[in-house]
């Protein structure tokens, strides 16, 4: 889809098309629809990120919590969105050895217990080893830092998803 085609969609179709850019959070697209037309994908991404940045803490936490754990139960049960499944597959998380899977599971539990939300990393370009290293390192961060880092990673994921969706 081109940006011109996206800009020309009616309200409902626009939200439907972009509703998954921010995982299970169509409210982000809903809040930018009136700002059309967007000059380029970067302007659309910036507008969507501004919505997230100005959202309430509760809305931000809901967005963060909408993301699946990496190589977690949703992946095992094949309950992830197509985008999340593709991203995790691209990073090789569907090919973890038993030891890698156990380590990621252990880190997921520790992270969830410490921060109250799943570990989020834009995994494109990462290997299983770099993902595990990131998880282990970030487990020691302050909660406020991890909240902000989760939102930065979500913004990066959204950028990649928009780039995949929109032809420029």
Secondary structure, 3 states (H helix, E strand, C coil): CEHHHHHHCCHHHHHHHHCCCCCCCHHHHHHHHHHCCCCCHHHHHHHHHHHHHHCCHHHHHHHHHCCCCCCCHHHHCCCCCHHHHHHHHHCCHHHCCHHHHHHHHHHHHHHHHHHCCCCCCCCCCCCHHHHHHHHHHHCCCCHHHHHHHHHHHHHHHHHHHHHHHCEC
